[in-house]
Amino acid sequence: MMKFLTCLLMTGCVAFSASAQFGLTPAQRDSLNKLTAADHADMLQQLGITAGQLRKGPSGNPKDPNAANSSEAKVNQYNLPDPLTFKNGQKVKNAREWTEKRRPEIAADFETEIYGKLPAQIPAVNWQIVSDKDTLVGNQAIRQKILKGIVDNAAFPSMKVEISLLLTTPASAPAVPVVLEFGFIRSPFNPGPIKPIGLGSAAEPTWQEQLISRGWGYAIIEPASIQADNGAGLTAGIIGLVNKGRRRKPTDWGALRAWAWGASRAIDYFEKDKNVDAKRIAIEGLSRYGKAAIVAMAFEPRISLGFIGSSGAGGAKILRRIFGEQVENLASSGEYHWFSGKFIQYASKNTPDDLPVDAHELIALCAPRPVFISAGSPQVEGHWIDARGMFEAAAHADAVYKLFGKKDLGTMQFPKLGTPLVDGEIAFRQHAGGHSTGPNWSTWIAWACRYWGDCKYD
């Protein structure tokens, strides 16, 4: 058991994300839950919040008595903060005022109230190439590199953080655009090699094949190698390394911001790799990794395009909107580690209506760079991620994009399933599949070609 606990607190040991916990024994899972509960309780104590003051979130099971709202008729009325109104009540007049004054105000609110601030001093990352070979993705010839980002732990040698990164580019290609995905280099669900689809198949090629066939590359960074996906691991990973093994303070960064920091360090490497056009880097992620993707794009100006998949609450969904997952769920022991500890207050002493910002302003922080919001079918994916709530956030980011002379969604009316809203720098499509970006990849690639160009087979 001691060996397991040591392994648990060192994120380079095992990827203890929610999806990876299926491999734990009942005793290991119980230990993980106890450590998480203890850390959550410590944060509540720091905030002066008792367990009884913390509101319980709705259930994701529609059959439960406290099931999350899935009816538009029951959605509450809410008022969104205006991204183009300064805190002193004055209006933003132009793009320069937005960039130099209003945008920093909004970014600071997201840091202070939701995602946490980056520490003043974060150790450097030294990238090492573990393997570099020519191989195939499906039937596409590629050059594939496996890299390890070793974080300097001189200030706290007992803790080690090594970031796992895969970079794949077309074989014999010059510097190409790259899509960086938050995900798994080797999927715990389907660990085998990528199988080629081939001509004449009824199935759509994998997203990797689609990108390579366009003459683009892709990279995968493993979030759990940066920071564990649970509260038990907050005293390890990059957060724990900076804190020298101590627990977080309420304003410290959470896992989403830590994962986004890791993506920025990957871009540092891309800028030095002759096979990558570092001016054309996109970020992509699904679900909690979709949350990380929109946070990364909001705070990292070197990301040129976004593909934000089913990110829901804490990502691209309006937090004030009572539909699907709620702030109370995010503040629970299962999800609080994604955010700063202070965010828990909005599920206890305060409400989401007290937030100074909301998801439309998170999307606005990406302006004028193009961002694509993706969702699945409510019949297949379910209502938990709230596709309409993400659409409304995208629609209400329009004023900021227009300030730069960019085109918005073009409508405030929620589109029918499958309708692509892809004429502008804010894009949206709800596909007919489940909890995946898969059915939207070809739509995203066609949309991205408008900005990146150099698309083969046009």
CORJOQUI-V65766 format. One line per field, one symbol per residue. ss: DSSP state (A for helix, B for strand, O for the rest). psi: psi as a letter, one per 30 degrees, with the letter a starting at -180 (. if undefined). burial: # if it has 24 or more other ideal C-beta (glycine too) atoms within 12 Angstrom, else .. Layout:
# CORJOQUI-V65766
ss: ???
psi: ???
burial: ???
This chain:
# CORJOQUI-V65766
ss: OAAAAAAAOOOOOOOOOAAAAAAOOAAAAAAAAAAAAAAAAAAAAAAOOOAAAOOOOOBOOOOOOOBOOOOAAAOOOOOOOOOOBOOOOOBOOOAAAAAAAAAAAAAAAAAAAAAOBOOOOOOOBBBBBBBBBBBBBOOBBBBBBBBBBBBOOOOOOOOOOBBBBBBBBBOOOOOBBBBBBBOOOOOOOOOOOOOOOOOOOOOOOOAAAAAAAOOOBBBBBOAAAOOOOOAAAAAOAAAAAAOOOOOOOOOBOOAAAAAAAAAAAAAAAAOOOOOBBBBBBBBBBBOAAAAAAAAAAAAOOOOOBBBBBOOOOOOOOOOOOOOOOOAAAAOOOOOAAAOOAAAAAAAOOOOAAAOOOOAAAAAAOOOOOBBBBBBOOOOOOOOOOOAAAAAAAAAOOAAAAAAOOOOOOOOOOOOOOOOOBOOOOBBBBBOOOOOOOAAAAAAAAAAAAAAAOOOOOO
psi: eeeeeeeefjffekjhlefffffkleeeeeeeeeeeeeeeeeeeeefhkleffjkkllkfjffkehkkkgkffgklklkkkjfgklfgflkkfleeeeefeeeeeeeeeeeefdflkklejkllkjkkjeljlkakjbgkklkkkklkjjkjgefiffkkkjkkkkkklkkhlakllkkjkjbkejkfeifllkkkelkfkflklleeeeeeffgllllkkjeffekkhlffgfgaaeeeeeghfllllfgllaeeeeeeeeeeeeeeeeffkffkjffiklkklkbefeeeeeeeeefjffkflkjjjhfakfcgkkffkikbkleeefflfffffflleffffggdellfffkflafefeeeffkgkkkkkklakffeeafefieeeeeeeeegfeeeeeegglkafflgkkllkfjkigfafklkkjlgabilfeffeeeeeeeeefefahjlg.
burial: ......###############..#...#..##..##..##.###..#.#....##.##.#.......###.......#.######......#.....#...##.###.###########..##.#.#.......#.##.#.##########.#.....############..#..##########........#..........#######################################...##.#####################..#.####.#####################.###############################################.#.#..########################..########################.#.##....##....###.########.#############.###.##......
